[in-house]
């Protein structure tokens, strides 16, 4: 089975549709699948539910899909640097399911592991627990969280072999492994592709069983979200 596609548009062809749930790896602008996000924008699909730690910045990363109004709902832990994200939410134009960051990571990991739900102390006694089951274990209260499974996951890795074994680079690892696990179909953007067998098995972060399609973007922009320099 050939998992390698010539470009991002062809890697998404036939699998992205209106109304889907799309999980996207990255943290801010670190480790985001730039080419795949742009191809998703250009596909014109609408009414998406996007699962991501946040939504990039205005005009870049997932922020592009907010600008084009292709996202109807965000499941995220942070609004932060994206003013359009904030504006749409406050104006009632965008549904938002705020999720604590660690809970969001675990919801994705659980979904990829076939675990339908789990209990956590995070959010007990807050609006996070509204409408959710709260149960007591050993004298402590826990809120039940449902796991997350995406129709399509978009992932950024540094390197892959041709069967989809992945290696992430430093902090770009962030949400990407969990997002890769949680997708019914997972598409990965990599900077470097090697032959099967070239990767040291002990250095593989995500096994190829989770990966369905691969596209190479050897020179991503890797935009810096906030640049702070010393005053002269």
Buried (B, 14 or more C-beta within 10 A) or exposed (E): EEBBBEEBBEBBEEBBEEEBBBBBBBBBBBBBBBBBBBBBBEBEBBEBBBBBBBBBBBEBBBBBBBBEEBBBBBBBBBBBBBEBBBEBBEEEEBEBEBBBBEBBBBBBBBBBEEEEEBBBEBBBEEEBBEEEEEEEEEEEEBBEBBBBBBBBBBBBBBBBBBBBBBBBBEEBBBBBBBBBBBBBBBBBBBBEBBEEEEBEEEEBBBBBEBBBBBBBBEEBEEBEBEEEEEEE
